[in-house]
């Protein structure tokens, strides 16, 4: 899918020549996600999060200057802790057969296991809105694919 055309006010995060590298910022993430019509909110920790079929997806910035983009999917389906070996096998197979997202198991404080996925990209030198759009699109689409497979594993989706 082609990236949307971006327009912005002269002082906005998308201002300037479209091929100019910009630092990864919260405002740039919001603007690019909004350009696709993706509904995201800011959680209590200040991170961007959206709900897609089968799970939540966080758009995180890490690194000393916030230059690392992490698109993290948390599948909605939960599993009892005794199924963690099955989930590890699922994640190992996923990671062997697919490049994105990296899948892993997380057990929460309540003893419920979930499958998560993440795509991390180092944008230390900057990113254009078009490049960021493509990265976010791939992170969302592959995260949704992972969540759908987890749903099939759980027997909640066909």
C-alpha positions in Angstrom: 0.0 0.0 0.0 1.4 3.4 -0.9 2.0 5.9 1.8 -0.5 8.7 2.1 0.4 12.2 1.0 1.3 14.2 4.1 0.4 17.8 4.6 1.1 19.8 7.6 1.2 23.4 8.9 4.6 25.1 8.6 5.5 24.4 12.2 4.1 20.8 12.4 6.1 17.6 12.6 5.6 16.9 8.8 6.7 20.4 7.7 9.5 20.7 5.2 10.7 18.7 2.2 9.2 15.1 2.3 12.6 13.5 1.8 14.2 15.3 4.7 15.3 13.1 7.5 13.7 14.1 10.8 14.3 12.8 14.4 11.8 10.2 15.6 9.4 12.1 17.9 6.1 11.5 19.6 4.5 14.2 17.4 5.9 12.6 14.2 4.5 9.2 15.2 1.1 10.7 15.9 1.0 12.6 12.7 2.0 9.6 10.5 -0.5 7.3 12.3 -3.2 9.9 11.9 -2.4 10.2 8.2 -3.4 6.5 7.9 -6.5 7.1 10.0 -5.2 4.8 12.8 -6.9 5.6 16.1 -4.3 5.7 18.8 -4.3 7.2 22.3 -1.6 8.0 24.8 -1.5 5.7 27.8 -0.8 6.8 31.4 2.9 6.3 30.8 2.9 8.7 27.8 3.2 5.9 25.2 1.0 5.6 22.0 -1.3 2.6 21.9 -4.0 1.4 19.5 -6.4 -1.5 19.4 -6.4 -3.7 16.4 -8.2 -7.0 15.8 -6.8 -9.5 18.3 -4.7 -7.2 20.4 -3.1 -3.9 21.4 -0.2 -2.3 19.6 2.2 0.1 21.3 4.4 2.5 19.5 7.4 3.1 21.7 10.5 5.2 21.5 13.6 3.9 23.3 17.3 4.8 23.3 19.0 7.8 24.9 17.5 10.2 22.3 14.3 8.2 21.6 15.8 7.1 18.3 14.7 3.4 18.5 11.2 2.7 17.2 9.6 -0.3 18.8 6.2 -1.5 17.5 5.0 -4.0 20.2 1.9 -6.2 19.8 0.3 -7.8 22.8 -2.2 -10.5 21.7 -5.6 -10.3 23.5 -5.8 -14.0 24.2 -4.5 -15.2 27.5 -3.4 -18.7 28.5 -2.8 -20.5 31.8 0.8 -20.7 32.9 0.9 -24.5 32.3 0.6 -23.8 28.6 3.8 -21.8 28.5 5.8 -24.6 26.9 3.2 -24.8 24.1 3.5 -21.0 23.6 7.3 -21.2 23.5 7.1 -23.8 20.8 4.6 -21.6 18.9 6.9 -18.6 19.2 10.0 -20.6 18.2 8.2 -21.8 15.1 7.0 -18.3 14.3 10.5 -16.8 14.7 12.0 -19.5 12.6 9.5 -19.1 9.7 9.0 -15.3 9.7 11.1 -12.3 9.9 8.7 -9.9 11.7 7.6 -9.5 14.4 9.9 -11.3 16.9 7.5 -13.3 19.0 7.9 -14.1 22.7 5.9 -15.2 25.8 5.1 -12.9 28.7 3.6 -14.1 32.0 2.0 -11.4 34.0 1.7 -11.0 37.8 -1.7 -12.8 37.7 -0.1 -15.9 36.2 -1.6 -15.4 32.8 0.6 -16.0 29.7 0.3 -13.9 26.5 2.2 -13.9 23.3 3.8 -10.6 22.3 5.6 -9.5 19.2 7.9 -6.6 18.5 9.7 -4.9 15.6 12.6 -2.6 16.6 14.2 -0.2 14.2 17.2 2.1 14.9 16.4 5.5 13.5 19.4 7.3 14.9 20.1 9.1 11.6 16.4 10.1 11.3 13.5 9.1 9.2 11.2 10.5 6.5 7.5 10.5 7.0 7.2 8.0 4.1 9.8 5.6 5.7 8.1 5.9 9.1 4.7 5.2 7.4 6.1 2.0 5.9 7.7 0.9 9.1 4.5 1.4 11.1 2.4 -0.2 8.4 4.6 -3.3 8.5 4.7 -3.4 12.3 0.9 -3.2 12.5 0.2 -5.7 9.7 2.6 -8.3 11.0 1.5 -7.7 14.6 -2.1 -8.3 13.6 -1.1 -11.5 11.7 0.7 -12.7 14.9 -2.4 -11.9 17.0 -4.6 -13.7 14.6 -2.4 -16.8 14.7 -2.4 -16.7 18.5 -6.2 -16.4 18.3 -6.3 -19.6 16.2 -4.0 -21.3 18.7 -6.5 -20.3 21.5 -9.4 -21.4 19.4 -11.0 -18.0 19.5 -10.7 -17.1 15.8 -10.9 -19.0 12.6 
